[in-house]
Amino acid sequence: MKLVLFVCTGNTCRSIMAEGIFNHMIEGNERLKGKIMAKSAGVFAIEGDTASDGAIKAMEEMGIDIKDHRARRLVPSMIREADIILAMTHSHKDAILSMVPSAAAKTYTLAEYGAKFDKNFKEMNIEDPYGQSLEVYRKSANDIKRILEVIVEHMEI
């Protein structure tokens, strides 16, 4: 089974929302179901932290349950095991490549990877909603979802 790894800072907001959205999309996709899955981690995650309340609520509104999520700190073995690594920002991508430089060919920001299929995503950043209003969490979740819809549509296994 192919593995997509989503990476952000604390693994309590953006990367877990991306993991949840991606896996939800894959479950509903007959072509990809059972062939690919996502996990997530954070470059500065505190092991065992729960998803933030805003992330949980934003995902509930999409019909996705992340209440049982526990944060994982990114380690080199996760990078080596992943087939594709999608970071939320360029600084996350840089952190990944500083750990495992040989992962460069499979490491992108989410927007970079989405821009392979839709140029509108090229300069897009996924805003960090941590500590902000539910509206900011919704915007981040919707931005992630828009990019992932295009990625999943074009994904080859």
QUITA-V894836 format. One record per backbone hydrogen bond with DSSP energy under -0.5 kcal/mol. CO is the residue of the C=O (numbers start at 1). NH is the residue of the N-H. If there is no record, write none. Layout:
# QUITA-V894836
co=CO nh=NH
co=CO nh=NH
This chain:
# QUITA-V894836
co=2 nh=37
co=3 nh=83
co=3 nh=84
co=4 nh=6
co=4 nh=39
co=5 nh=86
co=6 nh=41
co=7 nh=88
co=8 nh=43
co=9 nh=44
co=12 nh=52
co=13 nh=17
co=14 nh=18
co=15 nh=19
co=16 nh=20
co=17 nh=21
co=18 nh=22
co=19 nh=23
co=20 nh=24
co=21 nh=25
co=22 nh=26
co=23 nh=27
co=24 nh=28
co=26 nh=29
co=28 nh=30
co=29 nh=32
co=29 nh=33
co=32 nh=35
co=32 nh=36
co=35 nh=2
co=37 nh=4
co=39 nh=6
co=41 nh=8
co=42 nh=45
co=42 nh=74
co=45 nh=47
co=46 nh=49
co=49 nh=71
co=52 nh=56
co=53 nh=57
co=54 nh=58
co=55 nh=59
co=56 nh=60
co=57 nh=61
co=58 nh=62
co=59 nh=62
co=59 nh=64
co=60 nh=63
co=64 nh=66
co=66 nh=69
co=69 nh=51
co=71 nh=48
co=72 nh=42
co=75 nh=78
co=75 nh=79
co=76 nh=80
co=77 nh=81
co=78 nh=82
co=84 nh=5
co=85 nh=87
co=85 nh=108
co=86 nh=7
co=87 nh=110
co=88 nh=126
co=89 nh=93
co=90 nh=94
co=91 nh=95
co=92 nh=96
co=93 nh=97
co=94 nh=98
co=95 nh=99
co=96 nh=100
co=100 nh=103
co=101 nh=104
co=103 nh=106
co=104 nh=107
co=106 nh=85
co=108 nh=87
co=109 nh=113
co=110 nh=114
co=111 nh=115
co=112 nh=116
co=113 nh=116
co=114 nh=117
co=114 nh=118
co=118 nh=121
co=119 nh=122
co=121 nh=124
co=125 nh=127
co=127 nh=129
co=129 nh=132
co=133 nh=136
co=133 nh=137
co=134 nh=138
co=135 nh=139
co=136 nh=140
co=137 nh=141
co=138 nh=142
co=139 nh=143
co=140 nh=144
co=141 nh=145
co=142 nh=146
co=143 nh=147
co=144 nh=148
co=145 nh=149
co=146 nh=150
co=147 nh=151
co=148 nh=152
co=149 nh=153
co=150 nh=154
co=151 nh=155
co=152 nh=155
